[in-house]
């Protein structure tokens, strides 16, 4: 779940030993500035990689009026998640509209098809990923309740086990 956090926690003692006073008797460097710099390197690397490899949020793109880019990102995500034809889920010509932007759409009509044959805007779907229900109530809906509760239980168990182990070892 938190592999990078765990890996970083395991790497801090050897880096501290090498850069701080522990290794100074054995020819180490003994510099807290170098220790801080070495601990910052993974953050810098992940920031740079994230900038180039993590796509923008489709919702943010819609709010900025860049719905075609948002649709492309959603199609790529569907393909990455194993859908053989993302065009079935998000067909070309489908315009994603952010909450509160499209005055013609009702509260639950957020997907709009601009390529209708008669030139008018036809509302393609009656529900959307941005429904009027709160995000929390969706997690407890019948469809997601079991998965949500299992994930919360696992997260709590791993967190207590991980931090409990750290606290008990440090005594």
Backbone as CSV, one residue per row, in Angstrom:
resi,resn,N_x,N_y,N_z,CA_x,CA_y,CA_z,C_x,C_y,C_z
1,UNK,0.839,-1.189,0.000,0.000,0.000,0.000,0.881,1.249,0.000
2,UNK,1.830,1.308,0.898,2.718,2.473,0.980,4.159,2.017,0.778
3,UNK,4.439,1.468,-0.396,5.762,0.906,-0.656,6.855,1.968,-0.610
4,UNK,6.598,3.132,-1.162,7.617,4.162,-1.181,7.894,4.692,0.222
5,UNK,6.838,4.816,1.025,7.018,5.265,2.402,7.837,4.235,3.179
6,UNK,7.497,2.981,3.016,8.228,1.919,3.708,9.673,1.853,3.231
7,UNK,9.867,1.920,1.916,11.226,1.903,1.374,12.046,3.079,1.873
8,UNK,11.444,4.250,1.917,12.141,5.427,2.431,12.491,5.291,3.890
9,UNK,11.574,4.731,4.672,11.836,4.521,6.095,12.999,3.553,6.292
10,UNK,13.086,2.540,5.444,14.178,1.580,5.547,15.510,2.158,5.057
11,UNK,15.474,3.108,4.150,16.707,3.702,3.629,17.268,4.827,4.492
12,UNK,16.452,5.446,5.330,16.924,6.574,6.136,18.053,6.162,7.090
13,UNK,17.964,5.055,7.840,19.073,4.724,8.752,20.425,4.528,8.052
14,UNK,20.513,3.774,6.934,21.839,3.670,6.308,22.345,5.006,5.746
15,UNK,21.431,5.812,5.200,21.859,7.121,4.699,22.322,8.000,5.856
16,UNK,21.586,7.962,6.963,21.980,8.741,8.138,23.323,8.259,8.679
17,UNK,23.537,6.956,8.723,24.806,6.424,9.216,25.962,6.884,8.330
18,UNK,25.743,6.887,7.014,26.802,7.254,6.082,27.069,8.757,6.084
19,UNK,26.002,9.570,6.174,26.178,11.017,6.049,26.334,11.737,7.384
20,UNK,25.821,11.182,8.456,25.916,11.834,9.762,27.084,11.252,10.558
21,UNK,27.083,11.445,11.839,28.236,11.112,12.665,28.605,9.654,12.784
22,UNK,27.670,8.714,12.551,27.963,7.300,12.775,29.109,6.776,11.939
23,UNK,29.202,7.214,10.722,30.259,6.726,9.840,31.480,7.627,9.852
24,UNK,31.429,8.733,10.605,32.560,9.661,10.589,33.808,9.033,11.186
25,UNK,33.632,8.118,12.162,34.793,7.432,12.716,35.396,6.461,11.715
26,UNK,34.564,5.950,10.799,35.040,4.967,9.820,35.293,5.628,8.463
27,UNK,35.553,6.916,8.450,35.829,7.602,7.191,34.598,8.169,6.527
28,UNK,33.470,8.265,7.258,32.243,8.817,6.692,32.323,10.330,6.564
29,UNK,31.265,10.954,6.080,31.277,12.374,5.755,30.915,13.226,6.968
30,UNK,29.861,12.891,7.692,29.457,13.627,8.887,28.825,14.975,8.582
31,UNK,27.904,15.054,7.621,27.297,16.320,7.225,25.783,16.198,7.218
32,UNK,25.104,17.032,8.034,23.652,16.989,8.056,23.072,17.598,6.783
33,UNK,23.787,18.531,6.146,23.311,19.108,4.895,23.233,18.036,3.803
34,UNK,24.254,17.187,3.735,24.240,16.101,2.760,23.118,15.116,3.066
35,UNK,22.862,14.849,4.355,21.771,13.963,4.745,20.427,14.514,4.248
36,UNK,20.183,15.807,4.462,18.931,16.424,3.997,18.831,16.378,2.481
37,UNK,19.941,16.620,1.790,19.933,16.574,0.338,19.644,15.163,-0.165
38,UNK,20.275,14.163,0.443,20.063,12.766,0.027,18.609,12.348,0.261
39,UNK,17.999,12.829,1.343,16.598,12.485,1.617,15.646,13.206,0.663
40,UNK,16.071,14.332,0.090,15.217,15.092,-0.831,15.284,14.559,-2.258
41,UNK,16.302,13.797,-2.599,16.466,13.313,-3.977,15.259,12.508,-4.465
42,UNK,14.727,11.526,-3.704,13.548,10.793,-4.206,12.339,11.704,-4.456
43,UNK,12.148,12.723,-3.628,11.033,13.658,-3.848,11.225,14.431,-5.142
44,UNK,12.439,14.864,-5.397,12.716,15.596,-6.635,12.502,14.708,-7.854
45,UNK,12.967,13.481,-7.776,12.810,12.552,-8.903,11.335,12.271,-9.164
46,UNK,10.571,12.007,-8.094,9.150,11.704,-8.294,8.377,12.919,-8.802
47,UNK,8.772,14.117,-8.392,8.114,15.325,-8.898,8.360,15.489,-10.391
48,UNK,9.587,15.282,-10.817,9.922,15.420,-12.238,9.218,14.340,-13.061
49,UNK,9.265,13.090,-12.593,8.605,12.010,-13.317,7.093,12.205,-13.351
50,UNK,6.519,12.651,-12.242,5.080,12.898,-12.190,4.647,13.979,-13.156
51,UNK,5.466,14.999,-13.311,5.132,16.084,-14.240,5.026,15.567,-15.669
52,UNK,5.900,14.645,-16.039,5.918,14.168,-17.417,5.008,12.964,-17.671
53,UNK,4.723,12.138,-16.653,4.013,10.886,-16.901,2.615,10.809,-16.327
54,UNK,2.232,11.675,-15.402,0.888,11.643,-14.817,0.016,12.634,-15.583
55,UNK,-1.087,12.159,-16.179,-1.926,13.076,-16.966,-2.712,14.029,-16.071
56,UNK,-3.164,15.106,-16.679,-4.019,16.054,-15.968,-5.332,15.391,-15.593
57,UNK,-6.001,15.939,-14.609,-7.303,15.447,-14.203,-8.332,15.784,-15.274
58,UNK,-9.099,14.780,-15.749,-10.136,15.083,-16.743,-11.157,16.108,-16.247
59,UNK,-11.468,16.067,-14.978,-12.431,17.039,-14.449,-11.857,18.454,-14.523
60,UNK,-10.590,18.604,-14.165,-9.949,19.918,-14.243,-9.892,20.404,-15.685
61,UNK,-9.562,19.494,-16.602,-9.521,19.867,-18.019,-10.891,20.342,-18.503
62,UNK,-11.952,19.669,-18.067,-13.312,20.098,-18.451,-13.612,21.494,-17.909
63,UNK,-13.216,21.745,-16.685,-13.458,23.057,-16.098,-12.667,24.144,-16.800
64,UNK,-11.553,23.787,-17.430,-10.749,24.739,-18.182,-11.201,24.847,-19.637
65,UNK,-12.239,24.104,-20.016,-12.747,24.138,-21.376,-11.965,23.265,-22.343
66,UNK,-11.217,22.313,-21.836,-10.389,21.433,-22.665,-10.976,20.021,-22.647
67,UNK,-12.228,19.896,-23.071,-12.941,18.624,-22.969,-12.404,17.567,-23.922
68,UNK,-11.855,17.959,-25.063,-11.298,16.964,-25.986,-10.095,16.264,-25.373
69,UNK,-9.248,17.022,-24.673,-8.104,16.414,-23.989,-8.577,15.494,-22.869
70,UNK,-9.619,15.913,-22.153,-10.164,15.091,-21.073,-10.699,13.772,-21.616
71,UNK,-11.400,13.834,-22.744,-11.933,12.628,-23.369,-10.802,11.695,-23.797
72,UNK,-9.734,12.242,-24.336,-8.594,11.427,-24.757,-7.947,10.739,-23.555
73,UNK,-7.807,11.444,-22.443,-7.218,10.852,-21.238,-8.111,9.733,-20.711
74,UNK,-9.421,9.938,-20.723,-10.343,8.895,-20.262,-10.303,7.673,-21.175
75,UNK,-10.177,7.881,-22.478,-10.067,6.750,-23.409,-8.766,5.981,-23.164
76,UNK,-7.666,6.694,-22.934,-6.392,6.029,-22.641,-6.468,5.255,-21.330
77,UNK,-7.139,5.807,-20.333,-7.292,5.120,-19.053,-8.145,3.863,-19.217
78,UNK,-9.194,3.937,-20.017,-10.031,2.754,-20.261,-9.227,1.668,-20.952
79,UNK,-8.398,2.044,-21.906,-7.536,1.083,-22.591,-6.524,0.472,-21.624
80,UNK,-5.948,1.294,-20.774,-4.980,0.821,-19.779,-5.633,-0.119,-18.765
81,UNK,-6.915,0.088,-18.490,-7.640,-0.747,-17.531,-8.234,-2.002,-18.150
82,UNK,-7.869,-2.301,-19.386,-8.252,-3.574,-19.975,-9.459,-3.554,-20.899
83,UNK,-10.046,-2.411,-21.157,-11.161,-2.352,-22.107,-10.582,-2.421,-23.514
84,UNK,-11.037,-3.384,-24.284,-10.474,-3.572,-25.621,-10.844,-2.443,-26.575
85,UNK,-11.995,-1.826,-26.360,-12.422,-0.747,-27.241,-12.964,0.415,-26.401
86,UNK,-12.110,1.371,-26.046,-12.594,2.498,-25.232,-13.585,3.384,-25.972
87,UNK,-13.691,3.221,-27.303,-14.652,4.003,-28.083,-16.091,3.645,-27.713
88,UNK,-16.301,2.431,-27.195,-17.648,2.049,-26.767,-18.063,2.809,-25.514
89,UNK,-17.112,3.058,-24.626,-17.409,3.770,-23.384,-17.451,5.275,-23.629
90,UNK,-16.431,5.773,-24.336,-16.319,7.198,-24.633,-16.200,7.379,-26.150
91,UNK,-17.312,7.382,-26.890,-17.240,7.494,-28.357,-16.742,8.872,-28.793
92,UNK,-16.130,8.910,-29.983,-15.687,10.188,-30.542,-16.894,11.099,-30.730
93,UNK,-16.676,12.381,-30.544,-17.759,13.344,-30.664,-18.472,13.596,-29.360
94,UNK,-18.146,12.821,-28.335,-18.754,13.017,-27.022,-18.025,14.155,-26.330
95,UNK,-18.765,15.142,-25.858,-18.147,16.268,-25.171,-18.439,16.151,-23.683
96,UNK,-17.388,16.146,-22.899,-17.543,16.119,-21.453,-17.750,17.545,-20.968
97,UNK,-18.711,17.734,-20.094,-19.035,19.059,-19.598,-18.884,19.049,-18.093
98,UNK,-18.160,20.008,-17.560,-17.931,20.088,-16.117,-19.182,20.559,-15.397
99,UNK,-19.247,20.292,-14.104,-20.379,20.720,-13.285,-20.560,22.224,-13.356
100,UNK,-21.794,22.641,-13.570,-22.132,24.050,-13.512,-21.732,24.868,-14.724
101,UNK,-21.113,24.259,-15.735,-20.662,25.011,-16.898,-21.742,25.062,-17.971
102,UNK,-22.362,23.918,-18.238,-23.348,23.835,-19.320,-24.719,24.208,-18.777
103,UNK,-25.225,25.363,-19.175,-26.514,25.820,-18.654,-27.681,25.079,-19.272
104,UNK,-27.463,24.419,-20.426,-28.544,23.687,-21.072,-28.787,22.333,-20.413
105,UNK,-27.770,21.774,-19.778,-27.886,20.441,-19.188,-28.493,20.548,-17.801
106,UNK,-29.248,19.540,-17.428,-29.780,19.489,-16.073,-28.682,19.019,-15.135
107,UNK,-28.980,18.922,-13.857,-27.982,18.567,-12.849,-27.297,17.244,-13.152
108,UNK,-28.038,16.249,-13.639,-27.454,14.932,-13.853,-27.045,14.682,-15.301
109,UNK,-27.204,15.638,-16.183,-26.819,15.440,-17.584,-25.504,16.147,-17.838
110,UNK,-24.415,15.389,-17.803,-23.102,15.985,-17.946,-22.394,15.551,-19.214
111,UNK,-22.874,14.562,-19.919,-22.272,14.123,-21.170,-23.144,14.632,-22.307
112,UNK,-22.546,15.346,-23.235,-23.296,15.953,-24.318,-22.689,15.506,-25.634
113,UNK,-23.544,15.132,-26.587,-23.095,14.704,-27.909,-23.338,15.854,-28.880
114,UNK,-22.243,16.450,-29.388,-22.375,17.568,-30.320,-22.497,17.117,-31.758
115,UNK,-22.377,15.827,-32.025,-22.407,15.327,-33.397,-23.735,14.672,-33.745
116,UNK,-24.816,15.216,-33.282,-26.109,14.638,-33.648,-26.421,14.997,-35.092
117,UNK,-27.250,14.190,-35.719,-27.523,14.350,-37.148,-28.276,15.634,-37.480
118,UNK,-29.147,16.090,-36.600,-29.950,17.262,-36.919,-29.303,18.577,-36.474
119,UNK,-28.071,18.517,-35.959,-27.359,19.729,-35.575,-27.708,20.228,-34.192
120,UNK,-28.643,19.578,-33.524,-28.989,20.000,-32.175,-28.186,19.195,-31.175
121,UNK,-28.134,19.695,-29.989,-27.414,18.987,-28.940,-28.334,17.957,-28.309
122,UNK,-27.933,16.720,-28.366,-28.742,15.683,-27.729,-27.994,15.172,-26.512
123,UNK,-28.684,15.050,-25.416,-28.059,14.564,-24.192,-27.958,13.054,-24.256
124,UNK,-26.709,12.590,-24.230,-26.382,11.197,-24.498,-26.695,10.275,-23.315
125,UNK,-26.312,10.685,-22.123,-26.513,9.858,-20.939,-27.262,10.673,-19.891
126,UNK,-28.068,10.016,-19.102,-28.821,10.714,-18.071,-28.061,10.786,-16.749
127,UNK,-27.049,9.966,-16.584,-26.252,10.016,-15.364,-24.806,10.234,-15.745
128,UNK,-24.002,10.616,-14.793,-22.613,10.920,-15.074,-21.738,10.531,-13.904
129,UNK,-20.437,10.718,-14.114,-19.515,10.478,-13.010,-19.596,11.606,-11.998
130,UNK,-20.207,12.736,-12.369,-20.380,13.857,-11.460,-21.858,13.971,-11.109
131,UNK,-22.376,13.095,-10.311,-23.796,13.148,-9.973,-24.009,14.095,-8.809
132,UNK,-25.266,14.318,-8.477,-25.575,15.244,-7.401,-25.335,14.634,-6.022
133,UNK,-25.151,13.321,-5.942,-24.884,12.680,-4.655,-23.469,13.004,-4.206
134,UNK,-23.261,12.988,-2.909,-21.915,13.250,-2.404,-21.029,12.050,-2.663
135,UNK,-19.734,12.298,-2.715,-18.781,11.223,-2.961,-18.843,10.162,-1.867
136,UNK,-18.997,10.580,-0.627,-19.031,9.625,0.473,-20.248,8.715,0.392
137,UNK,-21.397,9.267,0.048,-22.592,8.429,-0.041,-22.479,7.429,-1.193
138,UNK,-21.729,7.772,-2.242,-21.510,6.817,-3.326,-20.678,5.637,-2.852
139,UNK,-19.716,5.877,-1.970,-18.890,4.788,-1.449,-19.700,3.809,-0.608
140,UNK,-20.767,4.289,-0.011,-21.599,3.415,0.810,-22.846,2.927,0.079
141,UNK,-22.934,3.184,-1.218,-24.061,2.671,-1.982,-23.951,1.146,-2.079
142,UNK,-25.032,0.509,-2.452,-25.060,-0.951,-2.493,-23.958,-1.521,-3.379
143,UNK,-23.666,-0.835,-4.483,-22.671,-1.316,-5.438,-21.255,-1.327,-4.847
144,UNK,-20.909,-0.320,-4.046,-19.535,-0.152,-3.577,-19.342,-0.406,-2.085
145,UNK,-20.395,-0.693,-1.334,-20.293,-0.799,0.120,-19.304,-1.859,0.576
146,UNK,-19.410,-3.058,0.039,-18.543,-4.154,0.464,-17.074,-3.849,0.169
147,UNK,-16.802,-3.384,-1.032,-15.428,-3.059,-1.398,-14.884,-1.925,-0.536
148,UNK,-15.676,-0.881,-0.319,-15.231,0.256,0.487,-14.911,-0.161,1.912
149,UNK,-15.811,-0.917,2.540,-15.583,-1.328,3.920,-14.375,-2.257,4.037
150,UNK,-14.197,-3.167,3.076,-13.018,-4.041,3.092,-11.726,-3.248,2.941
151,UNK,-11.714,-2.294,2.020,-10.508,-1.478,1.835,-10.215,-0.616,3.058
152,UNK,-11.245,-0.031,3.655,-11.027,0.764,4.862,-10.494,-0.106,5.990
153,UNK,-11.043,-1.315,6.143,-10.553,-2.230,7.179,-9.108,-2.626,6.952
154,UNK,-8.755,-2.953,5.714,-7.363,-3.304,5.411,-6.429,-2.128,5.644
155,UNK,-6.824,-0.949,5.198,-6.004,0.238,5.388,-5.770,0.485,6.885
156,UNK,-6.828,0.406,7.673,-6.707,0.620,9.118,-5.786,-0.426,9.736
157,UNK,-5.958,-1.705,9.358,-5.138,-2.777,9.912,-3.668,-2.591,9.564
158,UNK,-3.369,-2.310,8.302,-1.974,-2.106,7.902,-1.375,-0.874,8.579
159,UNK,-2.154,0.195,8.679,-1.641,1.415,9.312,-1.324,1.187,10.781
160,UNK,-2.244,0.562,11.506,-2.003,0.285,12.918,-0.819,-0.676,13.083
161,UNK,-0.773,-1.702,12.236,0.343,-2.646,12.305,1.675,-1.988,11.997
162,UNK,1.708,-1.163,10.979,2.953,-0.505,10.577,3.411,0.494,11.635
163,UNK,2.539,1.428,12.002,2.927,2.448,12.966,3.073,1.865,14.364
164,UNK,2.276,0.859,14.696,2.455,0.190,15.982,3.815,-0.481,16.090
165,UNK,4.245,-1.101,15.011,5.565,-1.732,15.008,6.659,-0.693,15.159
166,UNK,6.557,0.416,14.441,7.548,1.485,14.542,7.598,2.037,15.968
167,UNK,6.424,2.272,16.560,6.399,2.824,17.926,6.905,1.832,18.953
168,UNK,6.593,0.553,18.792,7.048,-0.413,19.784,8.547,-0.693,19.659
169,UNK,9.096,-0.637,18.472,10.532,-0.866,18.281,11.343,0.311,18.785
170,UNK,10.800,1.529,18.680,11.551,2.720,19.059,11.632,2.926,20.561
171,UNK,10.965,2.129,21.346,11.009,2.297,22.812,12.264,1.752,23.390
